[in-house]
Amino acid sequence: MPATPSLKVVHELPACTLCAGPLEDAVTVPCGHTFCRLCLPALSQMGAQPSGKILLCPLCQEEEQAETPIAPVPLGPLGETYCEEHGEKIYFFCENDAEFLCVFCREGPTHQAHTVGFLDEAIQPYRDRLRSRLEALSMERDEIEDVKCREDQKLQVLLTQIESKKHQVETAFERLQQELEQQQCLLLARLRELEQQIWKERDEYITKVSEEVTRLGAQVKELEEKCQQPASELLQDVRVNQSRCEMKTFVSPEAISPDLVKKIRDFHRKILTLPEMMRVFSENLAHHLEIDSGVITLDPQTASRSLVLSEDRKSVRYTRQKKNLPDSPLRFDGLPAVLGIPGFSSGRHRWQVDLQLGDGGGCTVGVAGEGVRRKGEMGLSAEDGVWAVIISHQQCWASTSPGTDLPLSEIPRGVSVALDYEAGRVTLHNAQTQEPIFTFTASFSGKVFPFFAVWKKGSCLTLKG
């Protein structure tokens, strides 16, 4: 009778990996290596753990020690090497079903068409995939640690800057407090000087008046005595008596000299304006600190085809040759204009623009409402949702309705724009001289955006900061 496939497999069992002889009472550990039971070292020599009786494969242990100094990998309990169905040793692994097989399972009909290999061969691809995944995870972990290190350095720089700014604020306010205290001391010292001068002139005035009162009192007494004399005696010295009876006009001195009065009035006017000056200073300081001076950039989706934006979107210039750009409902096509981003629906904001005017050209700087018209002929006025100033070589005017001519002392080469949304105010200044150019008042609804327009070759506009 011909041998059955199962018997053939049994006869062709592999040799023991340790002794190289035929397997006797074979034991296959989960790593795939197969040994005779007698060839395996005692459990105590293989690093077995009393609780789990875990073996360390001698070959794997040698390989691990040769490749890396890390500890050997535990390979599982001996009981897992037996087939639960047939009680035979496990030699094979089915890749299709991911199952461990004994010789009887291997020859059964279930796995005939499957890819089946020895454990030590089948586990190697999984081992390779795990190592590949381990390397990828290690690289990812290292990259994350590098990113974390860089971000920690950035945070440390920011914290250092914050600490420096705290010191600057403390120093600035300490200096301001010292200057205010000095001015307070000067004012109080001046007031004390005026007070002393008042008391001095008062004393002099009282002295003069008292002396005159005493002199007049003596004359009154003398005349009263003369009135009591007999007529013969009184008439004997009639001329003298008449001279004494004549009234002398007493010029009363002023209690405070006109010069001192003038000094007091001048000082009073100075003191009177102090509360208002302090209030304005406080409001300006608060306004300055509340203003958002965030980064403004130009929005390419709104830029006219006649404009060329820089890569950093901070500068725009005019070109005669219109660019081939996709049409968009956001894009201006009736005016060489572009909006800045972000838009604002609250708060106080400030930005600055440098201007370069081409021959016969100019620039427009201000803000525009979200619903400003962008197609066809569009107006350039507050009624059309544009609050801006138009600047050329010859003149400057505001986009009111009708327009307001602005007779400036010089054409600005830079414009500072301050937006106060809640107050409905847009203020423009000459960036170099801080001379006010124009202030718009409006009632905003929805978002408003920084607005810019440039025309004629050679004209250019650049956002600062």
Buried (B, 14 or more C-beta within 10 A) or exposed (E): EEEEEEEEBBEEBEEBBBEEEEBEEBBBBBBBBBBBEEBBBEBEEBBBEEEEEBBBBBBBBEEBEEEEEEEBBBBBBBEEBBBEEBEBBBBBBBEEEEBBBBBBBBBBEEBEEEEBBBBBEBBEEEBEEEEEEEEEEEEEEEEEEEEEEEEEEEEEEEEEEEEEEEEEEEEEEEEEEEEEEEEEEEBEEBEEEBEEBBEEBEEEBEEEBEEBEEEEEEEEEEEEEBEEEEEEEEEEEEEEBEEEEEEEEEEEBEBBBEEBEEBBEEBEEEEEEEEEEEEEEEEEEEEEEEBEEEEBBBBBEBBBBBBBBBEEBBBBBBBEEEEEBEEEEEBBBEBBBBBBBBBBEEEBBBBBBBBBBBEEBBBBBBBBBBEBBBEEEBBBBBEBBBBBBBBBEEEBBBBEEEBEEBEBEEBBEBBBBBBBBEEEBBBBBBBEEEEEBBEBEBEBEEBBBBBBBBBBEEBBBBBEE
